[in-house]
Amino acid sequence: MSRRTVVTGGDANYFPLIEELCASVRHFRDATALELVVIDGGLEAGQMEHLTTRYGARILQVGWGFDIPPSRIRGREHLKVLTSRTFLDQHLPDSEVIIWIDGDAWVQDISAVDMLCQGAERSGLAVVSQTSRYSQVTMTLQWAAFGYARVKSQLYKNARRAGLSEALARQVGDKPTFNAGVFAIRQDAPHWAAWRERQAEVIVKGRVFTSDQLALGLIVHADGLSVELMPEICNYMGPFWCCDADESALVERYIPNTPVGIVHMAGYNDMRKDLGITTDIRTTDGRTVAKSLRRPAWVKG
């Protein structure tokens, strides 16, 4: 088995979520061979020591990776977690496959991590598309008179905001966005250098927060690099949440109700701060229960 490293990161406010992610990885015996790395995006000393002592996590100190004026950072030191990710192959030279999982996600079934690694080993990059059978809207349009509409997709808007040409923005504008909250890339894949180059291009004028995700879309849709599109269970974000009849595990909403591998709480800002916040979850036997999506609500002890 190749050496595999799970990487996450965040600041002190994200620490409870990062700990839940680390605990979820270490919960599985099969995951003992996984290296666990946490990027310090503003963690406190005691928090870093706890992650190292309790979960064997290695704390990674990184720079921004790009020359970004302080006026654009505005004290948001946690953003370096996003700008440094395109350099992970350089930070982790001994890792053959690098798996990124956002701090607001956790692993319910370790087989999802294995699938991501298989995808990266096969195609260089393994990632989940945000366009799927769970998409409520596949593309945002601004309707005008006579049935005409203006494309307002995420890739198109971010490309234009970043100052990319209209031709390039149109080239990627109708393509699916890859969610950069969970992905795996093989160490020797050409994707790393291409990703850095594209992020350096778009970060000059574009949003720092979304620069890495836009760049990821560009290297596939515009530059033609290979990608292995993974099933939604490898990065499940809802909005349709479902659990099994005994309320012990989250599963896909639709048949065959496959157990979710990685639970990603993107957009659930209040829940990420408070374990008491719940959401409606449908059970496979037709009931509705109110539960948190955070790991302690699903794992006892």
N, C-alpha and C positions, 0 to 999 in steps of 0.2 A: 504494500500500500504506500502510495506517495505521502510525503509529509504534508499534512493539511493544517492550516491555521485559520481559526475563526477570529475575526477582528470586529470590534465595535468601538464606540467612543462617545464622549459627551462631557458635560460640566457637572458641578456639584448638584444642581437641581435635578439632573437626570440620574443621579446615583442610585436611587431605589429601583429604577427600571433597569439600569445596567446590571445591578446585582441580581435581579430576577432573571435576566438573560443568562448571566454566568451560571447561576444555579441550575437553569434549565439545561444547559449544555453538559454540565458535570453530573447531572442526574442519571445519565445513561452510561452503563458500563462500556458499551461499544465506543463511547466518545472519549475514553481515557487517553487515546493516542492523539487526540486533537490538541494542538497548541491553542491557548486562549490569550489574545492580546487586546488591551484596552488603550485607546488613544486618549491622552490627557488633554481635554478641551476646557479645563478649568475645574478639575476635581480637587478636593481638599486632601491634605497629606494623610489624614486618618482614613479617608475613603479609599485611597490608593493602597495603603497598607492592608486594609481589610480585604480588598479584592485579590491581592497577592497571597495573603496568608490563607484565606478561606477557600479560594478557588484556583490557586496556582496561576493566576493571570499575570502576564508580563505587561508592565506599564510602558507605553511608548510615548516618548517626548518628541514632538515634531514641530517643525516650523510651518509657515503658511504655504510654502512651495512656490508661490508666485509673489511678485512685487505688487502689493495692494496698498493703496494709500490709507492711512488711519481714518481719514474722513469717510471712507466707504465701510470700514469695519465698525466704527462707532462703539467700541468696547465689547463687541460681540465675539469674544475670544473662542466661543464654541464653534464658530464657523470654520476654524482651522481644521476641524475634524473632516469637513467636507472637501476642503481644498487640498488636504494632504493625502486623500485616498488614492489619487492617481499616481502617487509615488510609493505605494505599498510594496511593489516589487523590489524597489531599492531599499526600503526600510526592513524588509523581511527576505533577504536573499536566499536563505536556506529553506524557505517554504515553496513546495512544488505547486500547491494550489492554495489560493487565498480566498476565503469566504467572508464577505462582509455581511453583517446583520445589524441593522439600526438598533439603537439602544431602546427604542420603544417597541421592540419585537421580542418574542421568546420562542424557544423550540419546544413543541409539544411531541413531535415524532422525529427522532434523529435520522430516519431514513430520508427526510427531505434534504438534509445536509449532504448525505451521501449522493443523492440524485444531482444536486448542484455540482458536486465535485466531478461526477461522471460527465455531466454536460460540459464543464470547463475542460476536462481532459480530452473530450471529443472535438469541440469546436472553438476552444480558446476562451469564450465568454458564455456563461450561463446566466440567464436573467428571465424575469417574468414580465410579460407585456401587460400594460394597464387596460388594453382592449381585450375583453374576454366575454364569456357568457354572463358574467356578473356586472358588466358595464351598464349603467343606467343611461349614459350618454356616450356615444362613441366619438363625437366631434362637436365642439361648440361652434355654432354659426350665428352670425348677426344678420337677421333677415332684412331685406330691403324690398322696394316696390317691384312688381312684375315677377315675383318668384326668384329674384336674385338674392344671393347671400354672400356675406364676407366670412372667410375662414377665420376662426378665432381659436384654433387648436393650440394646445400648450406648446408644442414644438415650434409652430409658426410664430406665435406671439413672442416667445423667448428668443427665437432667432432674429427677429426684427429688432427687438429691444437691444440685442447684443451687437447690432450694427451689421449683421450679415446681409449679403446681397438678397434682393428680392427673388432672384432665380434660385439661390440655395434655400431660402426660406420656403419657397414653393415646393422644392424637391423633397423636403422632409415634412412639410406642413400637413399632408394627409396620411402620414405614417403613424403607427402606434408609438406611444411613449413607453420607454422601458423604466420601470420603477427601480431607482437606484438604492432603495432601502435594503434590498437583499440581492446579492449577486455572487458569482464565483468566477475567477479568472486564473488561468494557468500561468505559472511564473514566466515561462518562456514565450508566451503569446505576444504577437505584435500589437495587441490591443493597448498595452500599457503606454508605449511611446506615442501611439496615435491619440489616445485619450488625453494625455498631457498636452500634446500639441493643440488639440481642439479646445481644451479648457483654457489654455493660455490665450487663445484667440478670442473666445467669447467673454472671458472675465474682464477684459479691458473696459467694455461698455455695458455688458450684461449684468444681471443680478448675480451676486456672489453665491447666494443661497441655492440657485438652480443651475449654476454653471456646469457642475459635474454631470447632472442628468441630461442637460442639453448636449453636452459634448459626447456623452455615451450614445445618444441617438444619432449624432452626426457620423460617428465612426462606423456605424452599421449602415444607416440609410443613405449616407452620401459617399462614404469612403469604401463601402463594400466589404468591410471585415465580417467574418463569420460570426454567427450567434446560434446558440442552442436555446430555443424558447421553452421554458419550463412550465409545468402545470401550476395552476393557481395555488395549490396546497403548499408550494415552496415559498410563497409570499402572500398569504391570504389576508386581504384587507376589507372583506365585506363588500358592500354594505349589508348583504344578506347573511346574517349569522344564524347558525344552526348547531345544535348539539345532539348527542345520542339520547335515547329515551331515559337512561338513568342519570343524565346530566353530569356525566363524568368526563366527557371529552368534546371538544369542538370538532364539527365535521363540515364538509361542504354542504351548502344549502340544497343543491340539486342531486339527483340520482347520479352516481351510486353512493352518495353521502360518504365519500372517502374521508378518513380522519385528516384534519389539518396538520401539516407538518410544522410550519412557522406561522405564528400568529402575529400580525403586524397591526398595531393600534394607531395607524396614521390618521390624523384628524380628530382623534378622541382626546382633545387637550385637557378637559376637566378630569377624565378618567385617569390619565397619566399622572395627575397630581394627587388623586384621592382614590384610595381603594374602595371607598363606599359608593362611588358613582357606578351606576349600572346601565345596561342597555337591554332592550328586548331581544331575546334569543328564542327562536323556534326550535322545538324538539322534533325528532324524527317521527314521534307518534302524534304530532299535531297540536301540542300544547305550546304556550308561550311563557317563558320564565324570564325574570329580571336578574341578570348576573353581570359582574364585571368581566372584562376580557383579560384582565391581568392574571398572571400565573397563579398567585395564591388562591384565587377563586376556583381553580381546577386541580390543584395538587395539594393534598393534605400532608401535613408534617414537614 
